[in-house]
Protein backbone atom coordinates (compact mmCIF):
# COMPACT_ATOMS: atom_id res chain seq x y z
CA UNK A 1 0.00 0.00 0.00
CA UNK A 2 1.55 3.34 -1.05
CA UNK A 3 2.41 5.80 1.70
CA UNK A 4 0.12 8.85 1.73
CA UNK A 5 1.88 12.18 1.48
CA UNK A 6 2.06 14.42 4.48
CA UNK A 7 3.88 17.76 4.60
CA UNK A 8 5.49 16.97 7.96
CA UNK A 9 6.15 13.29 7.37
CA UNK A 10 9.68 12.02 6.95
CA UNK A 11 10.29 10.19 3.68
CA UNK A 12 10.21 6.36 3.81
CA UNK A 13 13.60 6.20 2.12
CA UNK A 14 17.31 5.69 2.79
CA UNK A 15 19.96 8.02 1.34
CA UNK A 16 22.32 6.11 -0.97
CA UNK A 17 24.42 8.83 -2.57
CA UNK A 18 24.61 11.71 -5.00
CA UNK A 19 24.40 11.40 -8.77
CA UNK A 20 26.79 13.85 -10.44
CA UNK A 21 25.30 16.60 -12.55
CA UNK A 22 25.96 16.75 -16.26
CA UNK A 23 26.04 19.87 -18.42
CA UNK A 24 23.18 22.06 -17.21
CA UNK A 25 21.67 19.26 -15.09
CA UNK A 26 22.36 19.66 -11.35
CA UNK A 27 23.54 16.86 -9.08
CA UNK A 28 20.72 14.81 -7.47
CA UNK A 29 20.47 13.14 -4.08
CA UNK A 30 19.34 9.51 -4.51
CA UNK A 31 17.27 7.39 -2.11
CA UNK A 32 16.03 3.79 -1.94
CA UNK A 33 12.40 3.42 -0.90
CA UNK A 34 11.47 1.42 2.22
CA UNK A 35 7.75 1.76 1.36
CA UNK A 36 5.94 2.43 -1.94
CA UNK A 37 5.58 6.08 -2.89
CA UNK A 38 3.12 6.90 -5.67
CA UNK A 39 3.84 4.56 -8.57
CA UNK A 40 7.32 3.70 -7.23
CA UNK A 41 7.51 0.28 -5.46
CA UNK A 42 9.61 -0.66 -2.42
CA UNK A 43 13.29 -0.84 -3.33
CA UNK A 44 13.08 1.74 -6.12
CA UNK A 45 15.79 4.36 -6.37
CA UNK A 46 14.32 7.86 -6.58
CA UNK A 47 15.60 11.41 -6.36
CA UNK A 48 15.02 13.84 -3.54
CA UNK A 49 12.87 15.90 -5.92
CA UNK A 50 10.61 12.87 -6.52
CA UNK A 51 10.12 12.46 -2.76
CA UNK A 52 9.39 16.17 -2.40
CA UNK A 53 6.86 16.05 -5.29
CA UNK A 54 5.01 13.39 -3.26
CA UNK A 55 4.94 15.70 -0.24
CA UNK A 56 7.77 14.23 1.83
CA UNK A 57 10.55 16.13 3.54
CA UNK A 58 14.17 15.16 4.10
CA UNK A 59 15.17 16.26 7.58
CA UNK A 60 18.87 16.99 8.28
CA UNK A 61 20.46 14.29 10.40
CA UNK A 62 17.59 11.84 9.88
CA UNK A 63 18.07 8.27 8.58
CA UNK A 64 16.89 9.58 5.21
CA UNK A 65 19.94 11.81 4.92
Backbone as a chain_set.jsonl record, in Angstrom:
{"seq": "XXXXXXXXXXXXXXXXXXXXXXXXXXXXXXXXXXXXXXXXXXXXXXXXXXXXXXXXXXXXXXXXX", "coords": {"N": [[0.855, -1.173, 0.0], [0.723, 2.144, -0.982], [2.441, 4.888, 0.56], [0.791, 7.587, 2.04], [1.003, 11.041, 1.233], [2.341, 13.565, 3.345], [2.849, 16.736, 4.642], [4.543, 17.052, 6.844], [5.711, 14.675, 7.237], [8.364, 12.372, 7.452], [10.359, 11.089, 4.835], [9.909, 7.761, 3.536], [12.504, 6.468, 3.049], [15.953, 5.67, 2.251], [18.994, 7.325, 2.209], [21.3, 7.027, -0.448], [23.325, 8.112, -1.937], [24.903, 10.565, -4.146], [24.099, 11.572, -7.351], [26.146, 12.65, -9.911], [25.99, 15.842, -11.514], [25.359, 16.838, -14.929], [26.418, 18.689, -17.648], [24.016, 21.134, -17.977], [22.429, 20.015, -16.091], [21.707, 19.611, -12.667], [23.408, 18.138, -9.765], [21.965, 15.25, -8.116], [20.384, 14.088, -5.184], [20.085, 10.727, -4.194], [17.819, 8.109, -3.263], [16.748, 5.049, -1.715], [13.661, 3.41, -1.636], [11.788, 2.475, 1.258], [9.193, 1.936, 1.519], [6.321, 1.86, -0.635], [5.93, 4.664, -2.821], [3.749, 6.704, -4.359], [3.7, 5.731, -7.692], [6.006, 4.288, -7.457], [7.59, 1.358, -6.453], [8.538, -0.474, -3.407], [12.001, -0.5, -2.734], [12.755, 0.845, -5.006], [14.897, 3.239, -6.606], [14.961, 6.625, -6.143], [14.884, 10.184, -6.731], [15.614, 13.014, -4.6], [13.965, 15.13, -5.336], [11.767, 13.768, -6.405], [10.697, 12.555, -4.102], [10.004, 14.887, -2.713], [8.073, 15.93, -4.466], [6.034, 14.207, -3.924], [5.28, 15.055, -1.505], [6.895, 14.627, 0.724], [9.415, 15.279, 3.229], [12.924, 15.801, 3.666], [14.725, 15.492, 6.421], [17.438, 17.129, 8.017], [20.085, 15.168, 9.315], [18.505, 12.965, 9.758], [17.591, 9.448, 9.314], [17.059, 9.35, 6.639], [18.807, 11.049, 5.452]], "CA": [[0.0, 0.0, 0.0], [1.549, 3.341, -1.046], [2.409, 5.803, 1.696], [0.12, 8.848, 1.734], [1.881, 12.181, 1.483], [2.061, 14.421, 4.485], [3.885, 17.763, 4.603], [5.485, 16.974, 7.959], [6.147, 13.287, 7.368], [9.675, 12.021, 6.955], [10.291, 10.19, 3.684], [10.205, 6.36, 3.815], [13.602, 6.2, 2.125], [17.309, 5.693, 2.785], [19.959, 8.016, 1.34], [22.324, 6.112, -0.966], [24.425, 8.825, -2.567], [24.612, 11.707, -5.003], [24.401, 11.401, -8.771], [26.785, 13.851, -10.437], [25.302, 16.6, -12.547], [25.959, 16.748, -16.261], [26.036, 19.865, -18.422], [23.177, 22.057, -17.206], [21.667, 19.261, -15.086], [22.362, 19.657, -11.353], [23.536, 16.855, -9.076], [20.718, 14.813, -7.474], [20.471, 13.135, -4.082], [19.335, 9.51, -4.511], [17.274, 7.392, -2.11], [16.034, 3.79, -1.937], [12.399, 3.419, -0.897], [11.467, 1.423, 2.224], [7.751, 1.763, 1.356], [5.94, 2.426, -1.936], [5.58, 6.081, -2.889], [3.124, 6.903, -5.666], [3.842, 4.556, -8.567], [7.324, 3.7, -7.229], [7.508, 0.285, -5.458], [9.611, -0.665, -2.424], [13.294, -0.844, -3.328], [13.075, 1.741, -6.125], [15.788, 4.363, -6.371], [14.317, 7.861, -6.579], [15.6, 11.41, -6.356], [15.017, 13.842, -3.543], [12.871, 15.905, -5.922], [10.61, 12.873, -6.517], [10.115, 12.459, -2.761], [9.39, 16.172, -2.401], [6.86, 16.045, -5.289], [5.014, 13.392, -3.262], [4.938, 15.702, -0.243], [7.766, 14.234, 1.834], [10.545, 16.128, 3.544], [14.167, 15.158, 4.095], [15.17, 16.258, 7.578], [18.872, 16.989, 8.281], [20.461, 14.286, 10.404], [17.588, 11.837, 9.876], [18.073, 8.271, 8.577], [16.886, 9.58, 5.214], [19.945, 11.813, 4.919]], "C": [[0.899, 1.234, 0.0], [1.369, 4.229, 0.181], [1.734, 7.097, 1.246], [1.056, 10.003, 2.053], [1.397, 13.011, 2.657], [3.172, 15.457, 4.562], [4.891, 17.7, 5.742], [6.062, 15.575, 8.136], [7.522, 13.086, 6.74], [9.524, 11.004, 5.827], [10.633, 8.754, 4.085], [11.324, 5.87, 2.883], [14.946, 6.319, 2.838], [18.234, 6.344, 1.759], [21.016, 7.028, 0.876], [23.481, 6.821, -1.654], [23.948, 9.97, -3.429], [25.038, 11.377, -6.424], [24.983, 12.716, -9.27], [25.903, 14.531, -11.469], [26.023, 16.431, -13.871], [25.481, 17.934, -17.082], [25.239, 20.82, -17.552], [22.331, 21.346, -16.151], [22.409, 19.276, -13.75], [22.555, 18.249, -10.78], [22.217, 16.546, -8.367], [21.035, 13.867, -6.324], [19.59, 11.944, -4.448], [18.987, 8.743, -3.244], [16.66, 6.077, -2.565], [14.794, 3.791, -1.051], [12.254, 2.217, 0.019], [9.972, 1.118, 2.218], [7.398, 2.341, -0.011], [5.578, 3.905, -1.81], [5.025, 6.331, -4.292], [3.22, 5.619, -6.474], [5.165, 3.822, -8.378], [7.248, 2.628, -6.135], [8.681, 0.293, -4.472], [10.883, -1.074, -3.156], [13.678, 0.028, -4.507], [14.075, 2.795, -5.681], [15.126, 5.595, -6.964], [15.15, 9.049, -6.129], [14.883, 12.117, -5.221], [13.83, 14.614, -4.107], [11.615, 15.052, -6.109], [9.926, 12.737, -5.161], [9.391, 13.756, -2.397], [8.106, 16.39, -3.21], [5.708, 15.259, -4.686], [4.717, 13.897, -1.855], [5.798, 15.339, 0.948], [8.888, 15.237, 2.01], [11.74, 15.255, 3.907], [14.706, 16.034, 5.215], [16.665, 16.041, 7.815], [19.134, 16.072, 9.479], [19.526, 13.088, 10.597], [18.152, 10.64, 9.117], [17.93, 8.44, 7.064], [18.065, 10.316, 4.616], [21.056, 11.835, 5.931]], "O": [[1.75, 1.372, 0.879], [0.284, 4.307, 0.759], [2.066, 7.639, 0.192], [1.811, 9.951, 3.024], [0.199, 13.131, 2.914], [4.345, 15.084, 4.548], [5.989, 18.243, 5.619], [6.813, 15.322, 9.077], [7.798, 13.567, 5.642], [8.639, 10.15, 5.879], [11.544, 8.54, 4.885], [11.12, 4.988, 2.049], [15.066, 6.97, 3.875], [18.25, 5.96, 0.59], [21.571, 6.28, 1.681], [24.51, 6.203, -1.927], [22.765, 10.309, -3.45], [26.17, 10.962, -6.674], [24.386, 13.775, -9.078], [25.165, 13.876, -12.204], [27.152, 15.943, -13.923], [24.278, 18.165, -17.202], [25.721, 21.269, -16.511], [21.6, 21.993, -15.402], [23.605, 18.987, -13.703], [21.943, 17.29, -11.251], [21.444, 17.452, -8.054], [21.852, 12.956, -6.466], [18.481, 12.121, -4.952], [19.752, 8.727, -2.279], [16.113, 5.989, -3.664], [14.862, 4.127, 0.132], [12.55, 1.087, -0.369], [9.532, 0.152, 2.841], [8.101, 3.223, -0.502], [4.994, 4.332, -0.814], [5.738, 6.19, -5.286], [2.86, 4.545, -5.992], [5.424, 2.834, -9.066], [6.881, 2.941, -5.002], [9.681, 0.979, -4.682], [10.849, -1.887, -4.079], [14.816, -0.038, -4.97], [14.095, 3.194, -4.516], [14.772, 5.613, -8.143], [16.01, 8.93, -5.256], [13.717, 11.855, -4.927], [12.802, 14.743, -3.442], [10.505, 15.567, -5.983], [8.699, 12.798, -5.081], [8.294, 13.724, -1.839], [7.15, 16.973, -2.698], [4.542, 15.592, -4.901], [3.992, 13.251, -1.099], [5.469, 15.704, 2.076], [9.265, 15.948, 1.079], [11.592, 14.131, 4.388], [15.096, 17.179, 4.987], [17.126, 14.9, 7.817], [18.487, 16.19, 10.52], [19.735, 12.283, 11.505], [19.1, 10.798, 8.348], [18.602, 7.752, 6.295], [18.308, 10.228, 3.413], [22.107, 12.426, 5.682]]}, "num_chains": 1, "name": "protein.A"}
